[in-house]
Each structure stands twice: as structure tokens, then as C-alpha cells.
Amino acid sequence: MFSAKKRPDRNPRSKGAGLPSLGVVRDLRPRLSIRVWLTVLFVLVTAFSAVAAYGIVRPILEASLIRASDATFRQVAEQWDAQMRRLNYQPTTQDMQDFAETRNLQWGIVRVEAPGDIRRLQGDNDLLWLTGVVENAVASGEPRWNTVPQQSGQHAGQRQATYAVLIRGVEDAGGREVGNTAIVFNRFYTQSDIENAEEALNRIEGLALLAGGLALLIAGFAGYFAAVLISRRVDRLNVAAGRLAAGNFDERINTHVGDELGSLATSFNAMASSMNDAFGQIEQEKERGNAILNGMTDAVVGVDRDLNTTFRNPRARKLLESTPHEFHTRLQEILAKTHYSGPVTEPEAEAGDRIIEIRAAPLEDGALAILRDVTEERRVQRAKADFIANASHELKTPIAALSGYLEMLEDEEDEEYRANFLNEMRGQTERLKGLAQTLLDLSRLDANAVTFRSEEVYLEDLLHDLRREFGFTGRPLDVRVEENVPPVEADPNQLHRMLTILVDNAIKYSEDGSPIELELSRENGHAVVGVTDRGCGIPPGEIPHIFDRFYRAEGSSRADGTGLGLALAKEITEHLGGEIRVDSRPDVGSTFSLLLPLSQASRNAGEPQPLDVS
């Protein structure tokens, strides 16, 4: 036997997380319990077997009863045979007559003249015999007898019994022996004899019906008991299957009988175990897939055939919550288009001030879209295009100037003019050299091909050097230095290059004659160098991008530049272990602050020392 047993649910699953919930389907077919139809089957089989057995046995019973009713006449034949043996087969006529009278028999001696022609020689005048019995007895020389029911005549409804045996020694009136003679005994059984046989047969039929009814009752109880045993086991299988269908893959069936249902229970347990492992793997793959989708930097959106959202990763939720309704409408149009045109790519869909790239593909039951914010990428592409244009212009301008000065030098004889031309050519050459050097420095920094030295650098001296170097511009550079700012460990050349870029930008983007302030201070273990101008300033939305390569802020077109200076300055600062901060307001000015970490020794040297009172 087996029973359904629910194991502890180690991985509880709701219906939604396991198998999909099945819709309720109304079954209009009539339901018949296995107990009912199996009991009925047992009864029907038993009844059919009883009827078939009775149909076979009844003719045998009838024949047996007929033979029983004829037993008396068989005894007559047997007794006559015994008497003939005593008399050495030479009975007299008187012996024959006495034998017949004592047994209420008709008797006679007959002769077979020809087949079908029999003549009585002696005996009862009303002697009747069955045709064929006498002929067979004479022809074979052996006793013959037979019983036949009478259908008509005065003996209708009775049974006629005839016994004949060949005899010899019968003489006619002349004393000659007569051949082909036989002694015949005949009797008619009355209706009472037959009714006794019928009554016996009816009694047997009654007993058979009683036995059959009892057999049906026993078969019904046996069928019901067997049906109960089977139905209980099937019901347990059904309950376990229902729990398995509901998503409980830990369901198992205990079995103790190794029959077909026990084998089915073992197969069920194996199936449940396989499904548990399979759905466990599916859950793992689902979790892994969700982890991948949730960790994607791109937004992923899934919809069904009616364009209802079925899945959104966190990036998609954040993106769609911050985009206008027009973008949602455009997204639905693209997803709907995939059903009849296949995969669709929208490289630039506007979402307010952002640009979103949409890649959509059809699924069997919906569609999937990957959304990527390419605003920055497109900006960088435009910046690169602008840089190429600016670089081309920057290269073309000094080259064109150099070419023009060379042509003029060929025709100019005045030495003063020639000297001016040479100075201009030298300036254009320096401009080309600076552009090439900047590109080379960025390339080498990207490849980590620049070696940074580490030595003490006194920032105050460096600021005064910068003031002297930019003196030729005619712009005042004011230097303010806080006391007790220790030196820093850095590469002096790279630090000088970076500060030169900041000062050069301050001069470019401020009005002629306005001062540039250089300030040195100390803040939280860092040395801070500030470069402040009174120029056009930077819009707040563009400050995060000013250190990007090829980027030029709004209003920067009025000054020469390629958008590489601040990018190079940031690269150098990061290699020095420092940081650049920007504080700017449009039409007021900007302050670029360089923060460099002080060494531990420099920090301790700058701290106030306790007094020695010993």
C-alpha cells in the first residue's frame, strides 16, 4: 500500500512562481466512482459465468435424470441376461412369460423376415417394440435396448423402452427350427415416472439458482472490497498529482506493495523529483536572468501582444518615469511595428533633453525593447566632429599663415619687415608645436607611457614663476599665499604644465585687463592652489563636462582652443593623486582649485608643537 506524504517545503513556491494556475474547465461527462463500476463489473462477470455454466450443465443434468429414469428398465435387461446364463441360454416360453409378468412387461418372440418386416410368433397380442432395436439385436447377435419418448397416439407423453436379444431353438409347427428370432420385452413409462424426473430436475435448478445468487452476492462484496482498496490508492495518487500540479514539487508517495500501482507510485516519485530538479534549475536560470537584466546599464522593457508591460528592469523603470508621454507613445509604436516588420532600431528617439536609442525585436508572445541613453555618446560624437573641425582649422590657420609669410619673404627686401614676418612665423610654429604636444601628451597618458617623478615642490615658488612667465601678456597676476603651507611630493614639470593650462584658460576667457588671482592655502591635509578669473563663467549644466575631451563650453568659441587643455589638466592631476574643483557663475567668473595631498611629514610639520615645560 502507499499513501501521499507531504515533505517539508524547503523551497516554497507559490502558484505564480511554480506552474501556471490552471483554468477551471467544467467536465460535463458523467462521473462514475471506481467502486461502483468495479463492483458492477464483478457482478456482471459472475452472472455471465453462472448463466454460461448453467447452460452447459443443464443438458448434462437432463441426460443424467433420463438415464436415472431408465435405470429400472436397464435392470430388467441385466436380470434377463443373468437368467439366460443360468439356463444356459435355453429359456422356455413359460420362463419368458413369468419373467415379464413379475416385472409388468410386454413380451413376445418375433422373427425378422426382412428389414422393416417383423412378425410376432408368440407372446402378448398388444406387444409393441421400437423399430431398429429388434433388427440390430438379430443382426449383431448381441442384446440391444433403447428408450424413446412418444409424441402421439395413446401412449403420447410417455416413454417407450424396448429390449431385444437373439434366441435359438424356436421350432415351427412342423418341428423345424426358425432362424432370425428374438425375445422382446417392452414397457411404457407413465407420466408419474417422468414427473418424478422433472421434479428432481426442478429441485436441482432451484439449488443452482440459490447457489448462483449467493455467488453473485459474494462476488459483489468481493468486487466492492477490491474496488475500495484500488480506489483508495488511486485517490492518493490523484491527491498527490493535484499537489504536484499546484507547484508542490516536494510531494512524494509512500508505497509498500510492489504491484502495478506501486510501480506507478515509484514512477510518480521519480517524476516529481525530476520536476523538482528541473524547476529548481529554471528558478536558478530565472534568477540569473533577472540578475543580469537588473544589472544591465541599458533599460529593458517587455510587453505582451496587447502592448501591456510584462517586465521592466530597474533601469527601465527609472528611465520611463523621467521621460515625457511623447516618448512612451513612440516606444509603443516601435514595439507594435515589430509584429509585422521584425526587429526595429530607432537610433535617436527624443525624450525631452535626452536622446534614447531603441532596439526592439518581436517575441512569440509579445516584444522586447532595449533602451539606451546615448545623449552623452552623441555629445561626444559631436564633440569629436567639432574637434576634428577645430583641429583642422587650428592646423590650417598657422599653416596658411606660414605659407603666406614665406611668399611675402620672397618678395620683401626690407629687413625690418622680414624680421616681423619671421617672428610671426615663429609664433605660428609654436602654436602648431603646442597642439601637437597636447595631443601627444594625452596619448602617452592614456598608454601610461609617462613617468611621474616624485620630489618636493614649493608651491609658493611655483606660483611666482607662473606670474613671471605670463608677464608678457600684460595681464596682472595677483599671488596670495597662506603662511606655513609645506611643500608637496609631486612631479614639478607635470605640476607646472597643469597650472599653466589653468592660468592660460583664465586669461583666454576673461576680459583684457582684468586680474587673475593665484592663491595658495591649506585645507584638511591638502595644499590648495586656486586660479580665479573675472571672465564669462561656465553654465552649471556644463561644468560636469568641461573636463571631457573635445568639449568646449558655451561661449568658448570667442577664444582659441581645441577643448583638450582641461582634459589634459585633469589627467595630470589624477596621476599626481590630486583633485580639481570648479566654482563658477556665468558673467561673474570661475575658480579652479587644485587639491594636492600633503605627505605625513609635511602634515606633522605644519601642526603646532606642544611647549616643553620640563
N, C-alpha and C positions, 0 to 999 in steps of 0.2 A: 504493500500500500504506500501511497505517498500523500503528502499534504503540502499546501502552499505555505511558505515561511518567508516573512519579510525581514531581510537582513538590515542591520543599521545602515542608514543612508550616509555614506562617507562624503558623497558629493551630491548634496540635494539639488535637484533640478526642478524648476517649475515647468509647467506645460509649455510656457513660451520659450524656455531655454532648452527644452528637450524636443520631443516630437511635436509637430504641429497639432493643435487640437482638432479632432475630427468632427465634422458636422454631423448633426443628428439626422440619420436617414430613417424614415418610418418604413418598417418592413411590414407589408400588407399580407405576407404569406401566413397561413395558419400555423401556429406553434403547437407541436405535439411533444410532450415530455418523453424522454427516452424510456422512462419507467413504464409509460402506458404502451408505447408501440412495441417494446421488447416483451412485455407480458402478453400482449395480444399475439405477438409472433409465436411465443412458446405455446399458447393455447391452440392456435391455428395449426401449427405443425403437429401437435399431439392429436388433435381431432382428425386431421388428414391421415395420419398414420393409423389411428384406430379404425377409421372407415375403410382404408385400404386393407388392413389386416382382417377385418370382418368380412369384406368381400371375398377374400381368399379362403378364409376358414369355413364360411357358411356352406359352400358346396361340399367340402370335406365332411362337415358335420351331418349334412343331409344324407350323404352316401353312407356314413357310418351308421346313422339311425335306420336307414333302409336295410343295411346288412344285419343290423340287430333284429329288425322285424322279421327278417328271413331266416334268422338263426334256427327257429323251430323246424322249418322245412329242411334245412341242411342237416339237422339232427335225424330227420326221417331217412334221408339218403344214407347217412352214415350207419344208422341202425340196420337198414336193409342190406347194406354191404356186409355188415358183420354177420347177419343171419345167413346170408348166402355162403359165407365162408364156413359157417358151422355145418350147413347142409351140403357142403362140397359142391355148391353151385347147382344143385338139383332140387329146388323147392317145388312143392306140389301146388296145385291150384288152391287147395284148402289153405295152405300156408300163406299164399298171397292174399286170400280173402280175409283171413284172420288178422294179418298184419295191417291191412287197410282199415278194417272196421275198428280195431283198437285205437287207431290214430285219426279217425274221421277223415279218411282219404278216399277219393275215387281211384279205382284200379281197373286194369284190363291188360289183356295180351293182344298185341297188334302186330300186323305184318306190313312191311313196306313193299308194296307191289312195284312201285316206280316212284321217282322223285315227285313229291307232292300228292302221291296216291297211296293212302294208308288205310288198311281195313282192320276193323276190330274183330278179333277171333273169340275172346272170352272177356268177362268182366261186367262192370256196371254199364247199363244201357245209356246212361246220360254222361258217359265218360267224355271229357274234353281234354285236349292237350295242345300245347304250344307248337306251332309249326316250326320245324327245324330241329327241335330237341330230339325227336324220335329218329329222324334221318341221320343226325350226327352220331347218335349212340350206336345205331346199326352199322353205319359206315366205319366208325372208328373202333367198335368193339369195346369201348370204354363207357362208363356211366356219364350221363350228361343231365344237367338241370338248369332251369332258368326261371326268373320271376318277371312278369310284365304287368303294368297297370292296365286295367280295362277302361276304355274310354266310352264304350257304348254297349248296348244290349242289356240283358237282365243282370249282368254282373258289373255294370258300369260303376266306377268309383272304387272297385275292389282290385286286389292284386291276385293274378293267377300264377301259381307255381307248378311246374311240371318236372318230373324226374323220370328218366328212361334209362334202361340198361339191357343190353343184348342177352337173350337166353337161348338155350338149345334144348333139344329133346321134345319139342312140341310136335305131336302127330295129328294127322287129319283123320277123317272117318275111315279111310282105307288102311290106316296104320302106318302111313308114310310120314317121315319127319318133314316138318315145314321149316324152311330157312327164312332168314331176314326177319326174325320175330324178336319182340322186346316186351318186357314188362314195363308198364307205365303207371305211375302214381301222380295224381293231380289234386290240387286244393285251391280254393278261393278264399283269400283272407278278407274278413268282413271290415266294415267301416270303423268299428271299435278298435280293431288292431292298428289301423292307420292313424286314428286319432290319438292313440297312445304314443305313437311315434312323433306326431305333430306336437303333442303336449310336451313331450321331452325336449323337442327342438325349441319350442317357445320358452321353456324354462331356461334352456341354455342361452337363448337370445337375451332374456331378461338379465341373467347374470352377466352376460357380456356388456349390456348397456350400463349396468351398475358399475362394473369394473371400468368401463370407458369414462363414465362421469367422474369416478374417483381419480382416474388417471389425469383427466382434464384439470380437476381441482389441484392435484399435486403439481402438475405442470405449471398452472397459473401462479401458485405460490413460489415455485422454484424460479420461474421467469421473473416475477416481481423482485425476489431477493437478489437474483443476479443483476437485474436492471438497477436496483438501488446501489449495489456495490460499484457497478460500472459508472452510473450517473454521478455518484459522489466524486469519483476520481476525475471524470470529465469536467464536473463543475469546478473542481480545484484547479484543473488546467485552465479553464475559462477565466477564473478569477485572476490567476497568475498572468495570463495573457493580457487581460484588461489592465492590470497594473503596469505591465511592460509597455503596453500601448500608450499609457498615460505618462510615460517617461521615467518610470522607476526601474532602471536597469540593474538594480541590485536584487530584484525579485528572483527567488530560487524555489525549487520544488524538491521536497524530501521524498524519496522513493525507496520502498523495501521489497517490492515484488519485481522480479525480472521478466515480466511478460511484455506484450506489445506496448501497453500504456506506460509501463515502467521505462521501456526504451524510448518512448515519446517524451517522457519527463526528462530523461537524461539528455536527449537532443535539445529539449527546450532550455535546460540549464546551460548547455554549451552555446546555444544561440544567444541567450541573454548575456552570457559572459563576453561573447564576441561583439555583441552590440554595445555593451558597456565600454569595452576597449575602443571600438570604432568611434562611438560618440565622444569618448574621452579625448581621442586624437582630434576629432572635429572641433571640440571645445578648445583644445590647445591651439589648433591652427586658427580658429576664430579669434582667440585672444591674441595670438601672434599677429594676425592680420590687423586686428583693431589697434594693437600697439604700434604697428608700422604706420597705419593710416593716421592715428592720433599724433604720431611723432613727425609726420611729414610737415615740411615747411610750406608746402603747397596746400591749398584748400581742396577738399574732395567732397563732392555732392552726388548722392544717388537718388534717383526718382523712379516711380513706377510708371506704368503705361499712361496713367492719367496725370502725370507730371506732379504727383504728390511726393513730397520729400520723404525718403525712407532712411537716409543716412547723411550725416554731416560730421566731419571731424572737427575738433576744437578750432582749428584754423579757419574752417569754412564758417562756423558759427560766428566767430569774431568778425570775419570779413563781411558776411551778409548783413550783420547787424549795423555795420557802419557804412553801407552803400545805399544810394538812393533807390527809389522804386523803379526808375527807368532801367537801372542795371538788372534788377530782378526780372523785369519783363523781357529784356534782351536775352538773359540766360535761359528763360523758358522757351523762347523762340529757337534758340540754338539746340536745346535738348529735344524739342519736338522735331526739328529738322533731321536729326539723326535717324529717325524711323524710316525715312524714305530716301535719304541720300548717304547714309553711312557715317563714318567718322567726320567730324567738322572741327575746324580750327579757326578761331577768331583771334587774330594776333593782337589787336588793340581795341578792347571794349572800354568805353569811358565809364568811370564810376566816380563822379564828382571830380576831384582834383587828382585822381589816380587813374592809372592805366592797367587794366586786367587782361591777361591772356587767357582765353578759354579754349580748352581742348575737350571735346565731347565725343563719346562713342556709344553706339546702341548696345543694350544688353537684351537677353532673352525676355526678361520681364520688365524692362524699363530702359534707363540710360544712365550713364555716369559722366560726370564732368570734373575736370581738374582745373582749378583756378589759380593763377599765378600772378602776383603783383609784380609787374615789370616796370613800374614807374621809375625806380632807380636805374634799372638796366637801360631803359630808353633814354633817361637823362645822361647816363654815362656814354651811351652811343652818340647822342647829340654832342656831348662834350668832346668826345674823341673826334667827331666830324669837325667841330669848331676848332679843336686843337690842330687838326691837320690843316684846316684853312688858315688859322693863325700862324702855325709854324711855317706854312708855305709863304704866307705874307711876310713873316719875320725874316725868312731866308731870302725871299725875293727882293725885299726892300734894300738891305745892305748890299746884296749882290748887284742890284741895278745901280745903286749909288756908286759902288766901286767901279763898275763898268763906265758910268758917266764921267767920274773923276779921271779915269785912265784916258778916256778920249780927249778930255779937256787938257790933260797934262801934255798930250802930244802936240797940241796947238798953242799952248800958253808958254810964253817966253819970260814973263815976269816972275822973278824968283819968289817974291812975296806971295803972289797968288799960288804959285806951285807949292810953297810951304803950307799954305792954308789947305790946299787940296790933299796934301799928304796927311795932315792932321785929321781931316775928315775921314780919309780912307782908313787911318789907324783906328778911329772910333768905330767905324762900321765893322772893321775886322774884329775888334774887341767884342762887339755885340754878337757877331757870329760865334766867336770863341765861347762867350758866356752861355749861349743857347746850347751849343754842342756839349759843353761841360756839364750843364744841368742834366741833360738827357743821359749823359754817360754816368753821372753820379747816381741817378735814380736806378739805372740799370744795374750798376755794381752793388747798390744797397739791396736790391731785390735778390741778387745772386749771393748775398753775404760775402762779397769779394772785397769789402772794405775792412781794414784792420783799424780798430779804435785803440789809441794809446790811453794810458791812464797816468796822469800826473797832476800835481797841484796847480790849480789855476786861480789866480786872484781876480775875482770878477770886477772889482773896482778898477784895476788897471785895464782890464779888457774894455770897460765902458769908456774910459778916457781915450783909449786907442781908437775906438769907433768914432768918437767926436772929432778927433783929428782927421781921420780918413775921410769923413763926409764933410769936412770943412770946405772942400772945393765947390760944394753945391750951393753955398751961401745961405743954407738953412741953419738956424740956431738949434743946437742940441744941448738941452739942459740936463745935467747929471746930478742926481741926488742919491747920496749913499748913507745908509744907516750904519751906525758905529758897531764894531765888534762882529762883523759878518766874516766868518772864517773862509778860507779857500775851499774849493771843491775838487774832488778827484774826477777828472774828465780829460777828453782829448781836446787840447786848446785850439787846434786848427779847425776841427769839425764844429766846436762850440762857436768859434769866431764866424765860421761860414753861416751857421744858423742865425746868429744875431744880426749878421749883415743882411740877410734876407728880410728879417723883420723890420730893420731900420729902413731899408730900401723901399719896402712896401709902404711904410708910414709916410715917407717923403712923396712917393708917387700919388697916394690917394688923399693928400691934404693940399690946401691952398698954398700958393707961393708966399713965403714969408712967415707962415705960421710955425711955431716952435714944435720940436719933437722932444719929448721928455723921456729920459732914461733914468730908471730908479732901481736901486738895489736895497733889498730888505731881507729879513729873516722871519720864517713862519713855520712853526711846528716841525722843526728838524729839517727844514728845506731852505735853501737860498733862493730868493725870488728876484728875477730880473724882469722889470716891466718896461714895455715900449709903448708910449701913448702918443697919439696924433690928434689933431683937431680937424679931421677930414670928413668925408661924406658918410662914414659909418657903414654898417652892414645890417640889412634887414634881419630880424630874428629868425625867420624861416630858413634863411640861407646859411646861418652860422654852422649848423651840423655838416654842411657840405664843402665849406671853404678849404678844407684840407684834402679834399678829393682831387685826384689828378685830373688835369684838363678842365677843372671847374673854375669859372670866373663869375663872381657875384654880380648882381645887378648894379649898374653904374661903373663897373670896372673898365668898360670899353674906352673911357676917356684917358686911360693910362696904358702905356705899353706893357705887355706881359703875355705869357703863354698859359698861365694857370698852373704852373709847375713849382713855383717858388715855395708856397706854403706846404705843398705836399712833400717837397724835399726837406723843409724845416721840421716837419712832424716826424719824418723817417729818422732824421739825425737825432732828434730829441728822444725818441723811443730807444734808439741804440745807446744813448747816454744814460738811460734809466730815468729820464725826466718826464715832464708833462707840460703841455701848453694849454693855458686857459684863455678864453676870449670874453671880453666885456665890451659891447658895442651898442651904440644908439645912432640911428640914422640922423644925419645932418649935425651930429654933435661930435662924434669921434669914436675911436676904438683904442682899447688897451689889450695888448698881447702880453701875457705873463708866462715866463719860463720858470718852472719849478725844478730845481736840481737837488737831490738828496745830499745831505752833509754826511761825511764819514763819522763814525763813532767818536774818533779822537777829536774831530772838529766840534762835535756837539758838546763833549765834555769840556773842551777848551773855552767854549762860549758860555758855559754855565757859571754863575757866581760861586766862588770858592768860600767855604766856611772859614771864619777867623780862627787863628791859633791863639788860644788864651792860656796855654800852659806856662 
